[in-house]
């Protein structure tokens, strides 16, 4: 299981881990300073998804194996698997753990969500 955000405007039924579409950024677009921090094996990556006043927190880890070059997607993985789409690994949550009220809000076409990323 993963948490995925994509620049694609629509999703298919197969996209069951996608929590955000029409994103403004993908791995490729992240600042170089953030990419350097993510590529440290000792990095703890703390993230929050914010929709209106609702906030959902989760954490994962960086890795020197991260590639961070995908131009359309960001994927946060529970596993150790790395590909150009992977932002972080060993995440403590997956898309199916998002609270139902946040999921419902994210389904609304005009609703915007924000992914906040900090690295320690």
Order of alpha helices (4+ residues) and beta strands (2+ residues): beta-beta-alpha-beta-beta-beta-beta-alpha-beta
